[in-house]
């Protein structure tokens, strides 16, 4: 492997760990808020963590597509991307109040549109396509009775 490939693998690994940590944070704060029927003050940290992970994926895929020429996308990574997008939306709604909430949701939406323009491969249509391919492979692999 070249130095550039090693650096890309390291960035990818760090981004996966950050994303999983953000997802764990989101799920634990969501459950905590649901069980205590109150909003936790940890939503700010969750919002920042999920936003950072989502921005990392956007930059990685847009950079690979625009600079590197080729992008290999896996179903798990795309599902993680869209889960983070949903987590950012929910944590923004829980974190901000009043007019700030609307500004945060507007920025979230514009960021997703910009990421789709920069790297169309991360769009929801590709997620649906990859899910259909996986489902058809699972059907083909099942033994017929």
N, C-alpha and C positions, 0 to 999 in steps of 0.2 A: 504494500500500500504506500502511496505517496504521502507526503506531509499534508497536502491539502485534504486528502481522503481521511487521514487520521484526525485532522482538526474537525472535519465535518462529522465524523463519527463521535468525537468527544462532545461537540455542540449538541448533536442529536441525543446523546445519552443524558447530558445535563438537562436538556429540555424535557425529556420524558420523566426524569425524576422530579423536576419542578412541577410538571403537570400533574403527576400522581399525588404529590404533596398538596397541590392546590385543590384537587378533587377530594382528597381526604379531608382537608380543612372545610370545604364547602359542605360535604355530607355531614360531618360531625356538628358543625354550627347549625345546619338546617335541622337536624334531629334535636339538638339542644334547644333551639328556639321553638320547635314544635311542642316538645314535651313540657317546657316551662311556660308556654304561651306568652312569651315576651321576646322582644328583640334583643339580641345580645350586642354588646359593644364590640364584639370581635368581628362584626361584619366588615369593618373598615379594612382590617388585615386580610380577610378573605377576599374582598374586592381587589385589593392591590395584588395579592398573590395570583388570583385567577386572571386578572388583566395582564400581568407580566407574562404569565405562561401563554396566554392567547396571543399576545403581541409577538412573543418569541416564535410561535408556529407561523404566524403571518409573515414575519421577516424571513424565516428560514425558507418557506416555500416560495415566496416571491423572489428572494435572492437566488435560490437554485434555478428557478424557471427563467428569470431574466438574465442572470449572469452565467450560470453553469450550463444552461441548455437542457438538462434532463432532470426530471423529478420522478422518483419512484414513490408512489403513495400506497399505503396499506390501509385496509379497512379499519384496523384498530386505531391507527393514527388519526384517521378522518373522524371516527366516532369520538375520540378523545378531544379533537378540535371542536366539534359541535357541542359536546358536553361542556367544555370550557366556555363556549359562547353563551350557552344557556345559564351557566353558573355566574358569568359576569353580569348578565341581565338581571337575574334574581338578586344577586348581592348588591347591585346598584340600586335596585328598587328598595331593598331593605336598609341600605346604608344611607341613602340620600332622602331628603324630604323637601316638600315644597317645589319651587321652580328648579332647584338643583336636580331633582329627580328627572324632570323632563329633559333637561340639558344632557344629563348622563345617558339617558336612553337614546336621545338623538345622536350623540357622539358614538354610542355603541352601534347603532344602525348604520351610520355613515362609515364607520370603520369596517364593518362587515361588507358593505358595498365596495369600498376601496380595496379590500383584500380579495374580493372576487374579481375585480377588474385587474389587479396586479397578478393574481394567480388563479385563473378560472378552474384549475384542477381541484381546488378545495371547496367547490360549490356543493350545495345540497343534492344536485342532480347526480353527481359522481358518487355520493354516499348511497343514494338509492340504487344506482347501477351496481355498485360493489356488493350491496346486500342481496340484490337479485342474483348475481353471479354466484355468490356463496350459497344461496338457497338452492340454485339449480345443481351445483356440484354436490350438495348434501343429498339431494333427491337421487342423483345418478349413482352415488356411492352406496345407497341403501340396497340391500339384497331384496329381490322380488320374491314374495311368498306366494 
